[in-house]
Amino acid sequence: MFFNKAKVLLSSVFLISISSTFSAQNRISDHNNIGWYAYNGTFKLDSKFSIHTEYQWRRNDYITTWQQSLLRLGINYQANPNLQLRVGYAWAETFPYGEIPLNGMGKDFTEHRIYEMATVTDKIGKIDLSHRFMLEQRWVGRYSNASLTSEDQYPFMNRARYMIRLQMPLKGNSITDKTPYIAVYDELMIGFGKNVGENVFDQNRIGILLGYKFNNLVRVEGGYLNQIVQFGREIEGKNVFQYNNGFIVSANFNFDFSKKTVD
């Protein structure tokens, strides 16, 4: 019986090893150093509604060249203290960075998105926990031939995103004014629909951040960012993955324009 179990174990290890080797042989990797610099602004209109504004200046080689320019706008609805809903629009311009550009012709391309989002929050002891669910309807620019200077096609794509985030104060039991904190998050993106191409797995992002809340108006964060991107196309019959490592810095503002009542 011992030898039979040993044979099964060795066979399993061998198959896993063969599978990993085969996967590596059928994969092309591109490594880049990135720096993302972000602004987030929320404008509270009343107890339920607010406007979300966001811009991300995403750079390759940390800061020297473009990776992506992203603008996102939205309308928030606070359904209850633990559930926020959002619908909005996003515009992105992606550039030909790295050794293997995302666009097969080595060109930059524009993307238009409509998105729907739900964020569920909870608190477990000192830890603030959030789950963010997002659906995106994407029109991604494409060139029918290399001689064109602008996109002439915008195929439709779908993407689902899920992010889990945990944050904890480094002093006290909650994140209040003048409080440093630490945050970690992981976000998975899955493509679906007829134009998904190779990247059913689209992206995964991991962030490890230090933050500081000055007051209810201003909060800043910065730290390590890891981004894995799978291309929607193959090269010489192989899947292409980007492994992007660097940092992210964001400034977050909350403006309260709601009416104040006086007792």
N, C-alpha and C positions, 0 to 999 in steps of 0.2 A: 504493500500500500504506500509506503514511504517513497519507493522508487517511482511509482505511478504519479504521485503528487509532484515529485521533483521533475518528472518529464513534462507534466502539464505546465509547471512554473517556467521551466526553461523554454518551452515552446512559446509561451505567452511573451516572455521577454524578447525572444528572437523575432516574433511577429511585430511587436511594438517597435523594435529597433529597425526592422526592414521598412515598416510604415513611415517612421520618422525620417529615415534616409531618403526614401522615395519622395516624401513631401518636400524635403529640403532641395532635392535635385530638380523638382518641378516648381521651384519658386525663385523669383528674382527679387532681391532686396535692395532698397535705396535708403540710405541713412542721411538725415539732415539735422541741422541745429536751428531751432526756431525760437523766436521771441514774440509773444502776443501781448499787446498793450490795449486795454479795454476801458471804455467808459460805459456805465450803466446809470440811467436816470429814471426815477419814478416820480410822476406828478399826481398826487392824490387829489381827486376832485370832490369826493364825498366818502361816506363810510363804506360804500360798495365799489365804486368805480375809480380807476386810476389809469394813467397813460404810461406805457413803458417805452423808453428810448434807449438805444444801444448802438455803439460803434466799436468795432475791433480792428485794430491796425496790426495785422499779422505779418511778421517778417521772417525771412530765411537768413541763415548765417547770423542769427540772433537779432540783427537790426539792419544790415547793409542792403538787402534786396527784398523785393516783395515776395510774400507767399499768397496772401489773400487780403482783400478789403471787404469788410462785412458790415452792413447797416441793417438793423432790425427794429421794427416798430410794432406796437401792440396795444390793445385795450384789455385791461384787467378787470375781472369781476370777482370780488371777495364773497364767495358763497357762504362761508362761515369762517370762524377763526383758523381752521385747519385746512381749508380748501380754497385755492385760488385758481380761477379759470382765465385763459387768455386766448385771443385770436389776433392774428397780425400778418404782416408782410415783411419779407426780408429780401435784400438785394446783395449779391456777392459778386466780386470780380476776382477770379483765380488766375494766377500768373504762372508762367513756365519756369518753376524753380526746381532745384535738384538736378541730379544726373539724368533722371527719366521724368520728363514733364507729364502731368496728368493728361493733358491733351496730346493725342497722338501726333499732331502736326507741330507741336512745340509752340502753340499760340496761347495767349490768354483768352479766357471766355467768361461770359456773363451768365449769371443764374438768377432767376426770379422764383421766389417761394411764397406760398401761403401756408400758414401753420396754425394748428390748434394745440393748446397745451393745458395740462392740469398738474398742479403742484399740491401734494399732500404733506403736511408737516406734523411732527409729533415731538415730544420731549421725554427722554428717558434719563432721569436723574439730572446730571449736568450737561448731557449731550442733546443737542438739537438735531433732529433727524428729518430729512426731506426726501420725498420721492417725486421725480418730475417725469411725466409722460408726455410725449410730443408726437404729433403726426405732421408730416410735411408733404405738400404737393409742390413738386419742383419742375421748372422748365429750364433745362440746362443747355446753354448755347453750344452749337456744333457747326463745324465747317464742312461743306460737301466736297471742297477741294482746296488744296494748299495755296492757290493763287488769291483767294479771297482775303480781304483785310478786316472783315467783320463777319460774325456768325449769320448764316442764312437758314439755320434750322434750330428748333427748340423742342426736342423730344421731351415728353412728359414722363416723370419718374415719381415714385412714392418712397418715403422713408419713415420708419418708426424709430423713436429714440426713447431710451430710459436712462435716467441718471439717479443714483443714490448719493446723498451727501450727508456727512456727519461733521458737526463742528462743536467745539467745547472751549469754554473760557479757560485762560491760563491763570486767572485769579477769580475768586468768588464762585458762585453757583450759577450765574447766568451772564449773558453778554449784554452789559449795560454801557453807559457812557464811560469813556476812558478805559476800555477793557481790551486787552490783547487776547487773541484766541487762535486756535489751530483748527484747520478744516481739511478733510480729505473727501475726494469724490471719484466716482467711476461712472462713465457714460458709454453706453453701447448703442450703436446705430445699425439698423438692419434695413436693407433695400428690398422692395418687393414690387411686383407688377411686370408687365411684358418687356419693359426696357431696362430691367435691372442689370443685365449683362452678367459679368462674373461676380460682382460684389454684392451677393446676398448679405454677407458680412461686409459692411461699408467702412465703419470706423470704430475704434475704441479709444477713449481718452481717460487718463488718470491724472489727478492733480493732488499735490500735497502743499498746503498753503499756510502761511502765517498771516493773520489779519489784525487790524486794530479799529475798533469802533470809537471814533472821537465823540460823537453824539448822534442824535436821531437823524441828522442831516447828512453826515459824512462817515463813510467806512472805506478802508483801503485793504487790499489783499495782494500778496505776492508769493510766488514759490515755484516749485518744480512742475513741469508739464510733460507728459508722455502721450504721443498721438501715434496710433497705428492706422494706416489707411490702405485699403485694398482697391486696386484699380478695377474699373469696369471692363477692361480689355486685357487680353493676353499678349505677350510678346514671345514669338517663337514657340508657341504652345505652352508657355509657362505663366502662372499667375504672378502678378507684380504687387509687392507690398512696400509701403513706405514706413520707416521707423524714424519718427521725428521726436527729438528730445530737446528740451530747453526750459524756458520759464515763462510765466504769465504774471502780469501786473495789472490790477484793475482798480479803478476808483468808482465808488458807488455813492450816488446821491439820492436822497428822498426829500422831495419838496411837497409840503402839505398846503394845498390850496382850498381845502374843505372849509366850510363856514364854521366859525367858532361860536358857541352859544355862551351867553353870560347868565349865571344864576341870579 
